[in-house]
Amino acid sequence: MGCTDCARKGGCSTRKGEERELLAAVLPEIYPGRRWGEPDDGARFRRGIAEREGRRLGRRAAGALQAPTFFRSGGDDELCDYIYVLCVGRAPALVELRDADVFDLPDGDRIRERYLRVALSAVARVAAVQEVAFELDREGDLYAVRERPRDGVYDPILLGRTQRLIELLVESDITYLDFGLLVKPPSRYAEGFTDSAEYETRYGQPPGTVNYLFYPQPATALGTSYVPARAA
């Protein structure tokens, strides 16, 4: 989902066709060897979205979407930064609790929140948007904080903000990529790409296009963190 131009002739099929053409051009340039984990540093140099721009985009999104936003830098093995948009929940947000060294303990032993997570690529001016659930459950002396991403945006309550978010990306000259395209292998868009044995050994499945442009883990991989619980 995520069309910004439903009234345009050709509609979603036309937009996805343009995205496929972009992937067909970008993937071989960044990965001339057609191998996962081996991007060409010269080809990707300054082609992506810098952290400063990502932080600025996060601030703009907070105003445009009328929702709290949280910028998070990607890890050392990731090719993107993230913006989390809190759509269902309240402060302090669980994404803050998970990431902070010093934090306010949550009010309750079971909390559920819903976010839009924007991945901003560091190797091309492209972005992807996922629906993410955060869950907190007390387990003895610890709080378990789980991040559950979905392979797209499905909950109707999130669609209005998703639309405005995509419009903001387009205004910023960033191409929004439909997640239905990203979960497919890069061989769907460019010749010469084959499944990576190294990736399959590490993650138990072939890599998708999302793993070449954004992050290495599977798109719906569960992330779990633990923080000390409130004293009884």
N, C-alpha and C positions, 0 to 999 in steps of 0.2 A: 504494500500500500504506500501512499505518500505522494500521490500526484499533486502538482501545483497548477496544472494547466488542463483540468478536465474538460474545459470548453474548447480546447484547441483541436483542430482537425487531426484525426489520427489518435488523439488521446493518449492513454497509457502505453499502447503498443508503440507509438511513435517515440515517446520519451524513453522507453526501455531500449528501443533500437539505437537511439543516440548514445545511451550508456554503454551498450555492448560495443559500439564502435570505439568509444573512448577506452574501454578496457582492452580492446584488440590492439590499440596503439600504445597504451601506457605499459602494459605488462611486459612485452618484449624489450622495451627500452630500459626498464628498471632491472629486468632479469634477463640479460642477453644470453646467459647460459641455460635459461629455462629451468632453473633448479631452486626449490624452496630453500630459504635461509642464506641465499647468496646474491643479495642485491648489489648492483654496481654502484659504488659510492659516487663516482663521477656523474653518472646519469641521474641520481636522485638528489644531488647537491642543490640545496635551496629550492627544491621543487615543491616541497610540502608546505604545511601550515606551521609557522613558527609558534613557539610557546607564547610569546608576547601577544600575537594576534589571537591565539586561542583564548587567552585570559580576557582580552578585550571583547571577544565574541561572547564569552560567558556573561559578562556584565550586561551587554546589550540584550542577551536572551532573557535575563532576569526581568528587565523592563518590558520587553515585547510580550513575554508569556505570563507576566504577573505571577512569578513563581521563584522560590529560592533556587539558585544555581551554585554549583561547586565545581571548580576546575581542579583536575587531578593530572599531574604529569604521568606519562607512561613509564613503565619499568624499563630496565636496561635491555631486555630482550624484546621490547615492543616497538612498533613503528608508528605509534600514535600517542596523542594525549586525549583526555576525556573531559567532557562537560556532563555533569549529572544535573538533571532538572527534577526537583522534587514536586510531584504532581498530587500525591496522596500521602499525607503525613504531617508532622509538625516538628518544630525545633525543640531540642537539638536533634538534627537528622541523624539517622543511623550511619550514613556515609561519613559524617563527622566523627561519630563515636568510633567507627572502625579504624579511621586513619589517624586520630589525634593521639599525642603522647599524654596530654592532660585533657580531661573531658568531664562534662556533666553526666552523671549516671542516669540512665533512663528511668522514667516514671512508669514502672510496670515490668513484669517478667516475660511478657509476650507482646511484641509490637510488629505490625506489618506496614510497610511503606511501598509506594510505587513511583518509579522514576522513568524518565526518558534519558538514555545514555547516548551521548554523541561521541563518536570516535573521529578524531581529526587526524588524517594521515600526515606523517612526516616525510613521505616520499612522493606525494602528488597532491594537488589541490582538490582532494575528494574527501567526503565525509559519509558516515553511515549512522543510522539511528536505530536503537533497539529499545524495547520495553524491558525494564529490569525491576524485579521485586527484591526488596531487602526485608529480611526476617530476623527478629531477635527472639531468642528463647533462653531462659535461664536453665543452666545445667549444673546444679550444685553450686560451687563457688565461682563459676564462670558464666559469662554471657556468651552464647554462640551467635555470631552475626553472619548471616548467609546472604550472598548475592546470587540471585537466580536470573540470568539473562534469557530472553527468548529470541528466536531468530527473526525478529521484525517487531512490528507494533500491531497488536490485535485487540486490546481492550478498547471498546468504544469511548470510554471516559478520557482516553489519552489522545484521541484523534484530532481534536481541535488544536491542542497545543503542538502536536506533531506537524500539522499543516503550517502553523505560524513559524515553527522552527525551521522547516524546509525553506520557506520563503526568506527567512533571515539568511540562511546559508547561500541561497541563490543571489540575494542582494550583495553578499560579500564576495562574489565571484568564486564560490566554492561549489563544486558539483556534488549534488546529493546522489548517492548510489542506492538503488533499491536493494534491500537485503536479500530478496529472493534471487537476485543475480549473484550476490557475494557468496552464498553458501554453495554454489556450484563450483566445480574445479576450473582452473584457468584454461584448461584445454578446450573448454566450450567457446573461448573467445580468441585464442591464439594458438597456432600450431607449435609443436615441439615440447610442450609442457607434459610431463609424466608424473605419476604419483611418486611421492618421496618415501623411500623405505625408512630413512632417518625419522621423518615426521611420524610415520605409522608406528614405529617402534616406541616413540616417546608418548604419543597420544592415542594410539589404538585405532586410528582411522585416517583416511587420506586427507590432505589439506584442501581447504576451499580457497577461493579467491580472496576472501576476507583475511586469510592468514598470510597472504603475500603483500597486502597493502596496509594492514592495521596491526594485528596482534597474532602471536603464535598459537594460543590456546583455542580449542574448538569454540564456536560461536555461542554455544549454550552451556559452557563449562561452569559448574558450580564453584563459587569461591567461599571459603569459610574462614573466619577470624574469631579469636577468643580474647576477651578482655575480662579483668577481674570483676566479680559481682559485688554488689553492695553488701556490707556486713549486716548480719541478722540483728 
